[in-house]
Amino acid sequence: MLESRFKTNLIKEIKKRFPGAVVVHLDPHEHQGLPDLLILVGDRWAALEGKQSELSKKRPNQDYYVDLMNNMSFARFIYPENKEEVLNELQQAFES
């Protein structure tokens, strides 16, 4: 599956799983390394960096920003192989 198709389907699934969620696709040219998606639900937020597969290369600074944002709230790399696990963790984070 292409990464763009995975992300499009992922956004649809996030909006279905979290009604009222605001999902923003961040501009990769604005700040290199920031995760692709910012998810706002109520007074909580999360960031996800979508990849085509677990073996996809990471760009410079992506590990740094995913770790930084995870320490602030919730951030993960997400790909088809771990999608359900990450979305379940995200649901728990939003509910706590």
C-alpha positions, 0 to 999 in steps of 0.5 A: 500500500502506498504511504499516501493511501495509508495516511488517507485511510488512517485519517478516516479511521481516526475520525471514525474512532474519535468523533469530533477529532480535528486531524491536521496534516502538518506541512513537512516543508515547514519544520523538518522532522515533525510528525505528519498528523496532529490529532486534537480531541477535546483538551488532548492532542497526539501526533503520528508519523505515518510510514508505508511499512515498519521497514520504511526509512525515517527522515532526519529529526523524525526520531527526535520529534516523535520522542519529544512530542511523546514526552509532551503528550502522545506521539508514535510512528504508525504503519500498517503492521502496528496500526491497531496497537497504536490506535488502541494506545491512542484511545487509552491516552485520550481516555485517561 
